[in-house]
Amino acid sequence: MPNDNMVVACALKAQADYIITRDNDLLSLENYEDIKIITPEKFIGILRKGLA
């Protein structure tokens, strides 16, 4: 999980809207602060709908 902490810290610093991952530890969070944590497939669906 320490590597996950680096990913989340980077996303916070970058003010990211999403973390796109297949990592089950991160996916189990679903959200961290205002950052949505989702799979690549779900993100592609969001892009196709024009919601990102």
C-alpha positions in Angstrom: 0.0 0.0 0.0 2.9 2.5 0.3 3.1 2.8 -3.5 -0.7 3.5 -3.4 0.0 6.4 -1.0 2.4 7.9 -3.6 -0.3 7.6 -6.3 -2.9 9.3 -4.1 -0.5 12.0 -3.0 0.5 12.7 -6.6 -3.2 12.9 -7.7 -3.9 15.3 -4.8 -1.0 17.6 -5.7 -2.1 17.6 -9.4 -5.7 18.3 -8.4 -6.8 15.3 -10.4 -10.4 14.4 -10.9 -9.7 10.7 -11.4 -7.3 8.0 -10.6 -7.5 5.4 -13.3 -6.3 2.0 -12.1 -6.8 -1.8 -11.9 -5.3 -1.8 -8.4 -7.9 -3.4 -6.1 -6.6 -1.6 -3.0 -7.1 1.8 -4.7 -10.4 0.7 -6.3 -11.8 -0.3 -2.9 -11.6 3.4 -1.8 -13.8 4.5 -4.7 -13.2 8.1 -3.8 -10.5 10.0 -2.0 -11.4 13.5 -1.1 -12.8 14.7 -4.4 -10.9 12.2 -6.6 -12.9 9.4 -8.1 -11.0 6.1 -8.3 -12.2 3.9 -11.2 -11.1 1.3 -13.7 -9.9 2.2 -17.2 -13.0 0.6 -18.7 -15.3 2.8 -16.6 -13.3 5.9 -17.5 -13.6 5.1 -21.2 -17.3 4.9 -20.8 -17.3 8.4 -19.1 -15.2 9.8 -21.9 -17.6 8.4 -24.5 -20.5 10.0 -22.8 -18.6 13.3 -22.6 -18.9 13.5 -18.8 -15.2 13.9 -18.0 
